[in-house]
Amino acid sequence: SITQIPILTMPNDDITHPIPDLTGYITEGQIYIDRQMHNRGIYPPINVLPSLSRLMKSAIGEKYTRRDHSDVSNQLYAKYAIGKDAQAMKSVVGEESLTAEDRYSIEFLERFEKDFVSQRRDESRSIEESLDKAWELLSIFPEEMLNRIPLELLR
């Protein structure tokens, strides 16, 4: 059960400011609400990269959620981070200089934020539906680019 949810505001959105930085060590996780995502209309504007859960690994998997949960979660996180890098590179070198992998990654990034992170205020999504949606998003990539998911789960 959740007994307390501390809410911190960060001066100038600086996650390295001493208050949010030190508070992170005494909580079991953080949910990072991102102003830029909010400004792009993503609700809830949760930035998954700096967000974390110290308890997730002990509460997922075949006995709790689904066998594929950990692998799918790791793959989503990795592909989202790669998408952020590709998006930053696109703003420097332009779209015509991107590789096919960069293009897949940017498409994934945009769909991940719009279709996975974002939910209508009246939408309720089960963990099963979320994992199914995750597989749908990961299908953007050719199988050989899904390097954090064991082959037996891909087939």
C-alpha positions in Angstrom: 0.0 0.0 0.0 1.0 3.6 -0.5 1.4 5.4 2.7 2.8 8.7 1.5 3.4 10.4 -1.8 5.7 13.4 -1.3 5.4 16.0 -4.0 8.4 18.2 -4.8 8.8 21.1 -7.1 12.2 21.6 -8.5 13.7 25.1 -8.9 13.9 25.7 -12.7 13.0 22.0 -13.2 16.5 21.0 -12.0 16.4 17.4 -10.9 20.0 17.8 -9.6 18.9 20.5 -7.1 19.9 19.3 -3.6 16.2 18.9 -2.4 14.9 16.5 -5.2 18.4 14.9 -5.5 18.6 14.0 -1.8 14.9 13.1 -1.4 15.3 10.5 -4.1 17.5 8.4 -1.9 14.8 8.0 0.8 11.8 7.2 -1.4 11.0 3.9 -3.0 10.5 5.5 -6.4 10.0 8.8 -8.2 7.5 9.8 -10.9 8.9 12.6 -12.9 6.3 15.0 -14.2 7.7 16.8 -17.3 6.7 20.4 -18.1 7.7 20.0 -21.8 5.6 16.9 -22.2 2.7 18.7 -20.6 3.1 21.6 -23.1 2.9 19.0 -25.9 -0.4 17.8 -24.6 0.7 14.5 -23.2 -1.3 13.6 -20.1 -0.2 12.4 -17.7 3.2 14.1 -18.6 5.3 11.4 -17.1 8.9 11.3 -18.3 9.9 7.6 -17.9 13.7 8.2 -18.2 14.3 9.9 -14.8 11.3 8.1 -13.2 12.1 4.9 -11.3 10.7 2.3 -9.0 13.0 0.4 -6.6 10.2 -2.1 -5.9 9.2 -3.0 -9.5 11.5 -6.0 -9.9 10.0 -7.7 -6.9 6.4 -7.2 -8.0 6.4 -8.2 -11.7 6.8 -11.4 -13.6 4.8 -14.6 -14.1 3.6 -14.8 -10.4 2.4 -11.2 -10.3 1.8 -9.8 -13.8 3.0 -11.6 -16.9 6.2 -13.5 -17.8 7.1 -11.0 -20.4 6.7 -7.9 -18.2 10.4 -7.4 -17.2 11.8 -7.9 -20.7 9.1 -5.8 -22.4 9.7 -3.0 -19.8 13.5 -3.1 -20.4 13.0 -3.0 -24.1 10.6 -0.1 -24.0 12.9 1.9 -21.8 15.9 1.2 -24.0 14.1 2.1 -27.2 12.6 5.3 -25.7 16.1 6.4 -24.6 17.5 5.6 -28.1 14.5 7.5 -29.6 15.4 10.6 -27.5 19.0 10.5 -28.8 17.8 10.1 -32.4 15.4 13.0 -32.0 18.2 15.2 -30.6 20.4 14.1 -33.5 17.7 14.9 -36.0 17.5 18.5 -34.8 21.3 18.9 -35.4 21.8 17.0 -38.7 18.4 17.0 -40.2 16.0 14.1 -41.1 17.8 13.3 -44.4 20.9 12.3 -42.5 19.1 9.8 -40.2 19.6 6.0 -40.5 16.7 3.6 -40.9 17.2 2.7 -37.2 17.0 6.4 -36.2 13.7 6.7 -38.1 12.2 3.7 -36.4 13.4 5.1 -33.1 11.8 8.5 -33.6 8.5 6.9 -34.8 8.6 4.7 -31.7 9.3 7.7 -29.4 6.4 9.7 -30.8 4.0 6.8 -30.6 5.2 5.7 -27.2 4.5 9.2 -25.7 1.2 9.6 -27.6 -0.2 6.1 -27.4 1.4 4.5 -24.3 2.2 7.2 -21.8 -0.7 9.5 -22.6 -4.1 8.4 -21.5 -7.5 10.2 -21.5 -8.6 11.4 -18.1 -11.4 8.9 -18.1 -9.3 6.0 -19.5 -8.5 3.0 -17.3 -5.9 0.5 -18.7 -5.1 -2.8 -17.1 -1.5 -4.1 -16.9 -2.5 -6.7 -19.5 -3.7 -4.0 -21.9 -0.6 -2.0 -21.3 1.7 -4.9 -22.0 -0.3 -5.8 -25.2 0.0 -2.1 -26.3 3.8 -2.3 -25.5 4.2 -5.2 -27.9 2.2 -3.3 -30.5 4.6 -0.4 -30.2 7.7 -2.6 -30.3 6.4 -4.2 -33.6 7.6 -1.0 -35.3 11.1 -2.5 -35.1 12.4 -5.4 -37.0 12.9 -8.4 -34.7 16.7 -8.2 -34.8 16.5 -4.7 -33.3 14.7 -6.0 -30.2 17.8 -7.0 -28.4 16.5 -7.0 -24.8 13.8 -9.6 -25.4 14.6 -13.3 -25.5 14.0 -15.0 -28.8 11.4 -17.4 -27.3 9.2 -14.4 -26.4 9.6 -12.9 -29.9 8.2 -16.0 -31.6 
